[in-house]
Amino acid sequence: MTNPILVEVMRGPLIESRHRGAVAVADASGRVVFAVGGIAAPVFPRSAVKALQALPLVESGAADRFGFGDEDLALACASHSGEPGHVAVVERMLASAGLDAAALCCGTHWPMSQSAAYALAKIGTASALHNNCSGKHAGFLCLACALGVEHADYWRPEHAVQREVRAAIEDVTGAVLGADVCATDGCSVPTWAIPLENLARGFAKFATGQGLASSRAAAAARLMRACVQKPWYVAGTGRFCTEIMQIFGARVFVKTGAEGVYCGALPEQGFGIALKCDDGASRAAQAIMAATIARFLPMSETERAALAPFVRPVLRNWNGFEVGAVRVTDAI
């Protein structure tokens, strides 16, 4: 099906660009309470499911074995900006298992934070530690060590670590993850295409524990608590995920993925949220997520005012002049 236009980008009084997409909001039973667009079509959630990928790290006892606190667990769920504080925690996680950056197989890119990248360029060069997925990979490596298996190929689909991760995602989302929906993520681990309706249900289960075994529910609660208490470690300075969780605390969980995907949860309502912007635009996906939160979450005037700039971002040119806005359509 052709997904509806969910976001319009204004320049002056006219629409300059349009973004199509789909959104699903569901509870832990799988009841869809809100749907726009093709929510049954599988999409690659990419980094939006890092919290689900981290479940075996906690369930296995690895997190306790290596003394992980909230910062470490938030980094295991993160797409971090490569700021010095992020890198330091990843190094600490690896050191706890007797490893260093050489063990990471996520690849290298410069920090997503422009200021961090500039500062790093003055003194050296980027490493795998600066990859936004290095916290997740550190968690995978620590899981391998806790399982007592060779860690060198931890990123391969057939490795014990990725088999554990796949099983956890299947259990939480209810999706069948076969070879026909498997591809390779930017950081080289498997990424599985999953319908938005399943992702929404999965994050409702993740946030509430409903429908999960007690050990998995406890692991999910621990990971979510870490993310909402230490949101800077989930993303970074000025990032959408960090700022939204700073505004709402434990009332909202959000996590971005590449190519215009967001997943999240509203624990008080028992709802999970999953969305995909067809053209992969982050600016549109963020506005959709903010508007969906505003639709379902009761909030104070202070909270609503804090959320407003994310629901309708103002566009400015290089001189700081207001030239337009990003607005969600009536479909949301």
C-alpha positions as CSV (number, residue, x, y, z in Angstrom):
1,M,0.0,0.0,0.0
2,T,1.0,3.6,-0.4
3,N,1.6,5.1,3.1
4,P,0.0,8.5,3.8
5,I,1.8,11.8,4.1
6,L,2.6,12.2,7.8
7,V,4.9,15.2,7.7
8,E,5.0,18.4,5.7
9,V,8.0,20.7,5.6
10,M,7.0,24.3,5.2
11,R,9.1,27.1,3.6
12,G,7.2,30.3,4.2
13,P,3.5,29.7,3.5
14,L,4.1,26.8,1.1
15,I,4.8,23.1,1.4
16,E,8.3,22.4,0.2
17,S,8.6,18.7,1.0
18,R,6.5,15.8,2.2
19,H,7.3,12.6,4.0
20,R,5.2,9.4,4.0
21,G,5.2,6.8,6.7
22,A,3.5,4.4,9.0
23,V,2.9,4.2,12.7
24,A,1.6,1.5,15.1
25,V,0.7,1.8,18.7
26,A,-0.2,-1.4,20.5
27,D,-0.5,-2.9,23.9
28,A,1.2,-6.1,25.2
29,S,-1.6,-8.3,24.1
30,G,-1.1,-7.2,20.5
31,R,-4.2,-5.0,20.4
32,V,-3.5,-2.2,18.0
33,V,-4.9,1.0,19.5
34,F,-3.7,3.3,16.7
35,A,-2.5,2.6,13.2
36,V,-1.6,4.7,10.2
37,G,-0.2,3.2,7.0
38,G,1.1,-0.3,6.3
39,I,1.9,-1.6,9.8
40,A,2.0,-5.2,8.7
41,A,4.8,-4.7,6.2
42,P,8.2,-5.8,7.6
43,V,10.8,-3.0,8.1
44,F,14.4,-3.2,9.4
45,P,14.3,-1.5,12.8
46,R,18.1,-1.2,12.8
47,S,19.3,0.4,16.1
48,A,15.7,1.0,17.4
49,V,15.8,-2.5,18.9
50,K,19.1,-2.2,20.7
51,A,17.3,-2.5,24.1
52,L,15.8,-5.9,22.9
53,Q,19.2,-7.0,21.7
54,A,20.6,-6.2,25.2
55,L,18.2,-8.5,27.0
56,P,20.5,-11.6,27.0
57,L,23.3,-9.5,28.5
58,V,21.2,-9.0,31.6
59,E,19.3,-12.4,31.6
60,S,22.5,-14.4,31.3
61,G,24.0,-12.8,34.4
62,A,26.8,-11.2,32.4
63,A,25.8,-7.7,33.5
64,D,26.1,-8.7,37.1
65,R,29.3,-10.7,36.6
66,F,31.0,-7.6,35.1
67,G,29.5,-5.2,37.6
68,F,27.5,-3.1,35.1
69,G,25.5,-0.2,36.4
70,D,23.0,2.1,34.7
71,E,25.5,3.9,32.6
72,D,26.9,0.6,31.2
73,L,23.4,-0.8,30.5
74,A,22.3,2.4,28.8
75,L,25.4,2.3,26.6
76,A,24.5,-1.3,25.7
77,C,21.2,0.1,24.3
78,A,22.7,3.2,22.8
79,S,23.4,4.9,19.5
80,H,25.8,7.2,21.2
81,S,27.4,10.4,19.8
82,G,31.0,9.4,20.5
83,E,31.5,12.0,23.2
84,P,34.4,11.4,25.6
85,G,32.0,10.2,28.3
86,H,30.5,7.6,26.0
87,V,33.9,6.3,24.9
88,A,35.1,6.1,28.5
89,V,32.2,3.8,29.5
90,V,32.6,1.6,26.5
91,E,36.3,1.2,27.4
92,R,35.3,0.3,31.0
93,M,32.8,-2.3,29.8
94,L,35.4,-4.0,27.6
95,A,38.1,-3.8,30.4
96,S,35.7,-5.6,32.8
97,A,35.9,-8.6,30.5
98,G,39.6,-8.3,29.9
99,L,39.2,-6.8,26.4
100,D,40.0,-3.6,24.6
101,A,39.0,-1.8,21.5
102,A,40.7,-4.3,19.3
103,A,37.9,-6.8,20.0
104,L,35.2,-4.5,18.6
105,C,33.9,-5.5,15.1
106,C,31.5,-2.7,14.6
107,G,33.8,-0.7,12.3
108,T,35.1,2.9,12.7
109,H,33.5,6.2,12.1
110,W,34.0,9.7,13.5
111,P,31.9,10.8,16.4
112,M,28.3,11.7,15.5
113,S,28.8,14.8,17.8
114,Q,30.3,17.5,15.7
115,S,32.1,19.1,18.6
116,A,33.5,15.7,19.7
117,A,34.7,15.0,16.2
118,Y,36.4,18.4,16.0
119,A,38.1,17.9,19.4
120,L,39.2,14.4,18.5
121,A,40.6,15.5,15.1
122,K,43.0,17.9,16.9
123,I,44.6,15.2,18.9
124,G,44.2,11.9,17.0
125,T,41.8,9.9,14.9
126,A,38.6,7.9,15.4
127,S,38.5,4.2,16.4
128,A,35.8,1.6,16.8
129,L,35.2,3.1,20.3
130,H,33.6,6.1,18.6
131,N,31.2,4.0,16.5
132,N,27.7,4.8,17.8
133,C,27.1,1.0,18.2
134,S,30.3,0.3,20.3
135,G,28.3,0.1,23.5
136,K,26.0,-2.6,22.0
137,H,29.1,-4.5,20.7
138,A,30.8,-4.2,24.1
139,G,27.7,-5.8,25.6
140,F,27.8,-8.6,23.0
141,L,31.5,-9.3,23.7
142,C,30.8,-9.4,27.5
143,L,27.9,-11.8,26.8
144,A,30.2,-14.1,24.8
145,C,32.7,-14.1,27.7
146,A,30.0,-14.9,30.2
147,L,28.7,-17.7,28.0
148,G,32.2,-19.1,27.8
149,V,32.3,-19.1,24.0
150,E,34.9,-17.7,21.6
151,H,34.2,-14.0,21.2
152,A,36.1,-13.3,17.9
153,D,33.1,-13.9,15.6
154,Y,30.4,-12.6,18.0
155,W,28.8,-10.5,15.2
156,R,28.1,-13.4,12.9
157,P,24.4,-14.7,12.6
158,E,25.5,-18.2,13.5
159,H,27.4,-17.2,16.7
160,A,25.9,-18.1,20.1
161,V,25.5,-14.5,21.0
162,Q,23.5,-13.6,17.9
163,R,21.4,-16.8,18.3
164,E,20.5,-15.6,21.9
165,V,19.7,-12.1,20.6
166,R,17.5,-13.5,17.8
167,A,15.6,-15.7,20.1
168,A,15.0,-12.8,22.5
169,I,13.7,-10.5,19.7
170,E,11.4,-13.3,18.4
171,D,10.0,-13.9,21.9
172,V,9.3,-10.3,22.6
173,T,7.9,-9.3,19.2
174,G,6.2,-12.5,18.2
175,A,7.8,-12.2,14.8
176,V,9.4,-15.2,13.0
177,L,12.9,-14.2,12.1
178,G,14.0,-16.4,9.2
179,A,16.7,-16.0,6.6
180,D,14.2,-14.3,4.3
181,V,14.0,-11.2,6.6
182,C,17.7,-11.1,7.6
183,A,20.2,-8.5,6.4
184,T,23.4,-7.0,7.7
185,D,23.3,-3.8,9.8
186,G,25.7,-0.9,9.5
187,C,27.7,-2.3,12.4
188,S,27.8,-5.8,10.8
189,V,25.5,-7.7,13.1
190,P,22.3,-9.2,11.8
191,T,19.2,-7.0,11.4
192,W,15.8,-8.6,11.1
193,A,12.8,-7.0,9.3
194,I,9.8,-7.0,11.5
195,P,6.3,-5.5,11.0
196,L,5.6,-2.3,12.9
197,E,2.7,-3.9,14.7
198,N,5.0,-6.6,16.1
199,L,7.5,-4.0,17.1
200,A,4.9,-1.9,18.9
201,R,3.6,-5.0,20.8
202,G,7.2,-5.9,21.6
203,F,8.0,-2.6,23.2
204,A,4.7,-2.7,25.2
205,K,5.8,-6.0,26.6
206,F,9.3,-4.7,27.2
207,A,8.0,-1.7,29.1
208,T,5.4,-3.5,31.2
209,G,6.7,-7.1,31.5
210,Q,3.4,-8.4,30.4
211,G,3.6,-11.6,28.4
212,L,7.3,-12.2,29.3
213,A,8.9,-14.8,31.5
214,S,9.8,-13.4,34.9
215,S,13.5,-13.4,34.2
216,R,13.0,-11.6,30.9
217,A,10.6,-9.1,32.4
218,A,13.1,-8.3,35.1
219,A,15.9,-7.8,32.5
220,A,13.6,-5.5,30.5
221,A,12.7,-3.5,33.6
222,R,16.4,-3.1,34.5
223,L,17.4,-2.0,31.0
224,M,14.5,0.5,30.7
225,R,15.3,1.9,34.1
226,A,18.9,2.4,33.1
227,C,17.9,4.2,29.9
228,V,15.4,6.6,31.4
229,Q,17.7,7.4,34.4
230,K,20.8,7.9,32.2
231,P,19.4,9.1,28.9
232,W,22.6,11.0,27.9
233,Y,24.3,7.6,27.5
234,V,21.5,6.4,25.2
235,A,22.3,9.2,22.6
236,G,24.1,12.3,23.7
237,T,24.1,16.1,24.0
238,G,21.2,17.7,22.1
239,R,19.9,14.4,20.7
240,F,16.2,13.6,20.4
241,C,16.2,10.4,22.4
242,T,18.1,12.0,25.3
243,E,16.0,15.1,25.4
244,I,12.7,13.4,25.3
245,M,13.6,11.0,28.1
246,Q,15.0,14.0,30.1
247,I,11.6,15.7,29.8
248,F,9.5,12.7,30.8
249,G,11.7,10.5,32.8
250,A,10.3,7.0,33.3
251,R,7.0,8.0,31.6
252,V,8.6,7.6,28.1
253,F,11.2,5.4,26.5
254,V,12.3,6.2,22.9
255,K,15.1,4.8,20.7
256,T,16.0,5.8,17.2
257,G,17.1,3.6,14.3
258,A,18.6,4.3,11.0
259,E,16.5,5.1,7.9
260,G,13.7,6.9,9.7
261,V,12.7,4.3,12.3
262,Y,11.7,5.0,15.9
263,C,10.5,2.6,18.6
264,G,9.3,3.5,22.1
265,A,7.0,2.9,24.9
266,L,4.6,4.7,27.3
267,P,4.7,2.4,30.3
268,E,1.8,4.1,32.2
269,Q,-0.5,3.5,29.3
270,G,0.9,0.1,28.6
271,F,1.6,1.1,25.0
272,G,4.5,0.4,22.6
273,I,5.1,2.6,19.6
274,A,6.9,1.8,16.3
275,L,7.1,4.0,13.2
276,K,8.9,4.2,9.9
277,C,9.4,7.2,7.6
278,D,9.4,5.8,4.1
279,D,12.2,8.0,2.8
280,G,14.4,7.5,5.9
281,A,14.3,11.1,7.0
282,S,15.1,11.5,10.7
283,R,13.5,15.0,10.9
284,A,10.2,13.5,9.9
285,A,10.5,10.5,12.1
286,Q,11.3,12.6,15.2
287,A,8.2,14.8,14.6
288,I,6.0,11.7,14.2
289,M,7.3,10.2,17.4
290,A,6.8,13.5,19.3
291,A,3.3,13.9,18.0
292,T,2.4,10.3,18.9
293,I,3.6,10.9,22.4
294,A,1.5,14.1,22.6
295,R,-1.5,12.2,21.3
296,F,-1.4,9.4,24.0
297,L,0.5,10.8,27.0
298,P,-1.3,13.0,29.5
299,M,1.1,15.8,30.5
300,S,1.5,19.0,32.4
301,E,1.6,22.3,30.7
302,T,5.3,22.4,31.4
303,E,5.8,19.1,29.7
304,R,3.7,20.0,26.8
305,A,5.6,23.2,26.3
306,A,8.9,21.3,26.5
307,L,7.6,18.8,23.9
308,A,6.2,21.4,21.5
309,P,9.5,22.2,19.7
310,F,9.8,18.6,18.8
311,V,6.2,18.3,17.5
312,R,6.6,21.3,15.3
313,P,10.3,22.1,14.8
314,V,11.1,25.6,13.5
315,L,13.5,25.8,10.6
316,R,16.1,28.6,10.5
317,N,18.7,29.6,7.9
318,W,22.4,30.2,8.6
319,N,21.6,33.8,9.8
320,G,19.1,32.4,12.3
321,F,16.1,33.7,10.5
322,E,12.9,31.6,10.8
323,V,12.2,30.3,7.3
324,G,9.7,27.5,7.9
325,A,8.7,24.5,10.0
326,V,8.2,20.8,10.1
327,R,4.6,19.9,10.8
328,V,2.8,16.6,11.2
329,T,-0.5,16.1,9.3
330,D,-3.9,15.4,10.6
331,A,-3.2,11.7,10.1
332,I,-1.4,11.8,13.4
